Amino acid sequence: MSQFVTTGATLRCSFGTTPSTFNATNATTVLMKGKPVGTLTDGKGMVNIQSFGMCRSLANPAVASATAAALGVLTPQPCMPQTTGMWIPSKSKVIAKGKPCLTKECKCMCMYGGTVTVINPGQALCLQS
């Protein structure tokens, strides 16, 4: 079964140096364990997806420029996620109030070549004894 991604989820970018957090800003009022559930449209950089620390992608003009100035030594620069659109798969089987929900299996692409994935969907585990 798919796990919903909620506000506070932990994300990773293949070119970032640190994990990031997710912030659901969708218009639904669907909650999972008291936290808003994300939708496939919650993929905006610095709104829904925060910085991943430093970017290591040479497709990022800031990284390419700094690397060239360092005579070819990779020189990471501050990450400002430049996502390319919605999370994929673009057709979620899980719908809440008419909107496709974001699940742990979804990915989001950065225009600098990075792939954003979900490390932890943000749901606290409830253990019973």
C-alpha positions in Angstrom: 0.0 0.0 0.0 1.2 3.5 -0.8 2.2 5.9 1.9 1.0 9.4 1.7 3.5 12.2 1.8 2.7 14.9 4.3 4.1 18.2 5.4 7.4 17.6 7.2 8.4 14.7 4.9 12.1 14.3 4.2 13.3 14.6 0.6 16.6 13.9 -1.2 18.0 15.3 -4.5 20.6 13.2 -6.4 22.7 16.4 -6.7 22.1 18.0 -3.3 24.3 17.7 -0.3 21.7 17.5 2.5 18.1 16.3 2.9 15.3 18.7 2.6 11.7 19.0 3.9 8.4 19.0 2.1 5.6 21.5 2.6 2.1 20.6 1.3 0.3 23.7 0.0 -2.6 22.1 -1.8 -6.1 23.4 -1.5 -7.4 20.2 0.1 -8.1 19.7 3.7 -7.0 16.1 3.8 -4.9 15.2 6.9 -2.9 12.1 7.7 -2.1 11.9 11.4 -2.8 15.6 11.8 -0.6 16.7 8.9 -1.7 18.0 5.4 -1.3 15.5 2.6 0.6 16.6 -0.5 -0.8 16.4 -4.0 1.0 15.8 -7.3 0.9 19.6 -7.9 2.9 20.4 -4.8 6.3 20.4 -6.6 7.4 24.0 -6.6 11.0 24.7 -5.5 11.4 26.8 -2.4 7.6 26.6 -1.8 6.9 22.9 -1.5 10.5 21.6 -1.8 13.1 23.4 0.2 16.9 23.7 -0.5 19.1 20.6 -0.5 22.0 22.5 0.9 24.6 22.8 -1.9 24.1 21.8 -5.6 26.7 19.6 -7.3 25.2 19.6 -10.8 27.3 21.1 -13.6 24.1 21.8 -15.4 23.5 24.5 -12.8 25.0 27.7 -14.2 26.3 28.8 -10.7 28.1 25.5 -10.2 29.5 25.4 -13.7 30.8 29.0 -13.3 32.4 28.4 -9.9 33.9 25.1 -11.1 35.4 26.8 -14.2 36.8 29.5 -11.9 38.4 26.8 -9.8 40.1 25.3 -12.8 37.8 22.3 -13.1 37.5 21.4 -9.5 33.8 20.8 -8.7 32.7 23.7 -6.6 29.1 23.2 -5.3 26.9 26.3 -4.9 23.8 26.9 -2.9 20.8 24.8 -4.0 17.7 26.7 -5.2 15.5 23.8 -6.5 14.3 24.5 -10.0 11.7 21.7 -10.4 10.2 21.1 -13.8 6.6 20.5 -12.9 4.4 18.0 -11.1 5.6 14.9 -9.2 5.5 11.7 -11.3 3.8 9.4 -11.8 1.4 12.0 -12.9 -1.7 9.8 -12.5 -1.9 8.8 -8.9 -4.4 6.0 -8.1 -5.0 7.7 -4.7 -7.5 10.6 -4.9 -8.6 12.8 -2.0 -11.3 15.4 -2.6 -10.7 15.1 -6.3 -7.0 15.7 -6.2 -4.3 13.0 -6.8 -2.3 12.5 -3.7 1.5 12.5 -3.4 2.8 9.0 -2.4 6.3 7.8 -1.3 7.0 6.3 -4.8 6.6 9.6 -6.6 9.6 11.6 -8.0 10.1 15.2 -9.0 12.8 16.4 -11.5 15.0 19.4 -11.2 15.9 21.3 -14.4 19.6 20.8 -13.5 19.3 17.1 -13.8 18.6 16.1 -10.2 15.9 13.6 -9.2 14.0 14.4 -6.0 12.8 11.4 -4.1 11.0 10.8 -0.8 13.2 9.4 2.0 10.6 9.6 4.8 6.9 10.4 4.0 6.4 12.3 7.2 4.1 10.0 9.0 5.0 9.1 12.5 4.7 5.4 13.3 2.2 4.4 15.9 3.5 1.4 17.9 1.2 -0.5 20.1 2.3 -2.8 22.9 
